[in-house]
Amino acid sequence: MKRPGLFLCLFSIVLIFFMIVPVNAALSISSFSPEVGYQGTATTVTITGNDFNTTSATVLFMKSGEENVTATSPPSTLTSTQIVCKFSSSKLSDMETGSWYLVVINNKNSEDVNHPQTEYKSNTAFTVRVPMTLTSITPAKGRTNNESVEVSVVGTGLADVSGLQLYNEDFGNVTATDVDPVSSTKVTGTFDLDDVDVDTYEVCVKDEYGTRLCGLSFAVTSDAVGSLDLASSPSAASVYLDGTLMGTTPLTIDDLEVGSNYKLIIKKDGYSDWMRTAKVTNGGTTSYDAVLETKTSATTAPTAVPTTAPTTVKTTRVSTIAIPTAWVDTPTTTPASPLEGAVIIGAIGIGILAVRRKY
């Protein structure tokens, strides 16, 4: 009977000892935030767990086939249950998209036997994604009291977008319905602009990780409308309004926003373009009757076609025969023959020679 009482007493003492003296738990990571980062964007990570070395700890990301990526500097917060550290934009630029494991290493401390160098890998992954950017929204405006305005937002990294909003500091948010991330570069949604104040709003998207990005502008305009009544002489001319072909004259264009300046062009082949800046009045119709002027065509002289005729090269040889000067009493009607002149000269020469011999 005494032995069972002794065992019970010893058990009670051991239990009290463990209740008074804390037992060092193994290093573990219970959670970290955020769970997603974007290439080229600096990220501060808060890690919750237990038995972190309060003297020195290293935090890094690991991925199979990739080099480890270590936090930029020692943790800004380091307690036994929490670590706060930063990964610079350049660090995340070098990380491939996809899942990475978060690793905490308790660096060895020779003075603290309770904290030898140990490491622990998180059970959940840190996801690296392409950063979200916003390039354009179409259309870029809509009228108030319009219950269904469908828009398309173009950018990058939009594959995980789950929310789309219009934000205005004075008038609050307008949240889109039917948000659909069509691809990584496009997301669509529908805005209900019923009773929404006329103003300019900022376009914002939010992904499934809670990351929010704002940019671009969307104008909520008045629902007041008017019309344009257009005619031309000659008729059947093409009508362009802000660069969009609307039809041919005569033409009435209804449901146009009031107060806007529209670029109106009426054109027809063979005639000069007729251009105006058209304004629409509330509930009214603005009329234009365009008189088109015939284009003046400049007369262009036909270009002469060069004719290539065969070239005859004629060579004239210079004569070496000396032509004697005609005598004064030589009849001008009959020109002296060169042969006759030579005979006469020869006869004179013989006569002179004969006279010399005589004397």
Buried (B, 14 or more C-beta within 10 A) or exposed (E): EEEEEEEEEEEEEEEEEEEEEEEEEEBBBEEBEBBBBBBBBBBBBEBBBBBBBBEBBBBBBBBEEEEEBBBBEEBEEBEBEBBBBBBBEEBBEEBEEEEBBBBBBBBEBEEEEEBEEBBBEBEEBBBBBBBBEBEEBEEEBBBBEBEEBEBBBBBBBBBBBEBBBBBBEEBEEBBBEEBEBBEBBBBBBBBBBEEBEEBEBBBBBBBEBEBEBEBBEBBBBBBBBBBBBBBBEEEEBBBBBEEEEBEBBBBEBEEBBBEBEBEBBBBBEEBEBBEEEBBBBEEEBBEBEBEBEEEEEEEEEEEEEEEEEEEEEEEEEEEEEEEEEEEEEEEEEEEBEEEEBEEEEEEEEEEEEEEEEEE
